[in-house]
């Protein structure tokens, strides 16, 4: 509990300036409540028994109508442009194509392992070319292992599709990374043009149950800790996936410019996520503006360095398959779109945090000017910069760890590794995203400091005069 002489912390429960309690009153204009009987002009408690406080349900916003008009004049045209972009670029659906049977582009069904029996590897691999016995090469060692030891002969039943109930056998080598066991769910690939005995093969295991349980656990933790904000965060997450699934991906496949699609889709995700999670307020609007400016910077830098470094965006089997199926897709543009979308999530975190910091500093000391607010908030931002950049770099390094291990095995120099297109893509992705993140801190801080300092304290949202802040007692906080 805060003592009568202390100034409350600038978060949690705040107080409106100039709204005290008359003796015997329990509420002041609907903005708060007092558990005691009143407050005098110099103390926050009456004889030490009262406790006046108001509950802040969400971000505080400047209450002057002037500022709301200024922010609306910027954001309404932006939101309108996003809606127009969605309408113009909205795809009719994913374009159809003939399946190649390569990688992910093949028909799959569900299956179950009915039984597993141990067999001699030599018996089930009799049709293969006999090994030479030379184990100095990986191929030689695999050939020898294929003829030695105990293999598994699994009987698989197809549990979905037109041939539900059909069974086939799968031979699993003893050194195979994926072993099968009875009752296990699997994913099977179906090749209708292959000989009947070879039409089905196991391609993966079914992980739906553990993934569903993990997703449920995640949602439960978010709701328990975040409560209503956690619920709104989950809803906005679902909305983001809907935009990604039903707009961004099909629009790119239909041949629309990946950069334009990414900008429009990311802007829609940003507006939905920020306003849904943090409320329709001036504070959230400033975070939206800071995020938008940073995304534009990332797009410009990404476009410049992707072109300068001659990055094609076609570096592995998956991108090669996409380019083969849809040759009209601009793969370098797709790479840039990925950089923009990947940076958006961390940008939201940075801009919202910086805006909140400025608002809370203003609530703690309403007399601070924009310059003082900026200097105080940028010190918070510098700590955030250090942690966010480190997080981003380590996230990309972790995703590319197998690739980095291959270069280490080959004893390649750092220059050779960095110059390869696979690694150069990640370097450009990481550094361009990091520059945008770092720039978002001062940009958002300046915007927030200017907006909150430009608020007109002489009138509230309805144009009614407001009393000056009470300096000697507990300040009340504007919503």
C-alpha angles and dihedrals in degrees: 000000000000115000120234091255097049129091110231122245112269095247142051104034117020136181135226115241114249099008110118130165125255112223110276094020121120102189138035115214092316093291101107145343137237122220091199130056102265151316131248124218096263104038136051093217133047109233089334094291104094127078115193119192142142127218117236110209102193138334119343114239132199103265100209116110090219094065093045090055092050093050092044090052088061102037101041094061089045093051090045091053090051091052091048090049091051091050095047097043098036107131126228090225139291109315113249121242139172111266115249096198089230124127112320092349097089137093114264135189135186122259144174130220104242099182141351125205133181116243135172109267090220091060097051094042097047092118093058124096108271113254119254092224091240106133096175091098130053090241091053093049091049091049092051093046090050089061098042137065132012121316128194122242107201124192111213126197118205108230101183140039133040094313097049109162096031116131133209137170129247125195115216118197117225092243095045113129091227118055122187129222134189116280094018119141115233141181114236128197119225121210107184094187095055124092111281094252091053101042095100129050135163112253103168145345124264109255099171096113099052092041091050091049091049092049090050091049090050092051091047093052092047092051095043093051101030097034110186092358088052090053091050090048091055091048091050089048090055090048090052091054090049091053090047094047102039101032118018101042099041092043091055091047090051089060103260117147105277093215094053091045091049093049094049094042094045091049090052091049090048094051093046096045099043099043094041094050101036104028135247098293142125090255092058091044091057089051089051091052092048091049092048093051091048092049090052090052091050091049093051095046092044093051091048098049097039088056094041094049091045093234110175097189089225103105110129144031094274096052089042090054091048091051091048093051096040108024092173093067113107100232095192088051088051089054091052091048089054091052092052095046092044093052095048098078095054092041091058090055094049098045095045091048093050093046091049090049092055093046093050092048089052091050091050092051114013089183094069114113125220093266094052091045091051094049092049095045096044089060088060090046093054091060089049092050093055094051097041096050091048090049093050095048093047091047092056092042091052092050091050095042096113090051092049089050090055091054090048091052089051089051091230119172120250090250092054092047094049092046095056112100094235092059095033089060090055092046092052091043092050099042097042090048091047093051089053091048094049092047091050091066099063092033094054093040092054092048093048094046092050094046098046092043093048091057112120106234092190095078138031129218091288094049093252118140117258126213120247119264116275106242100185100047139037113310120230117226126231118233 
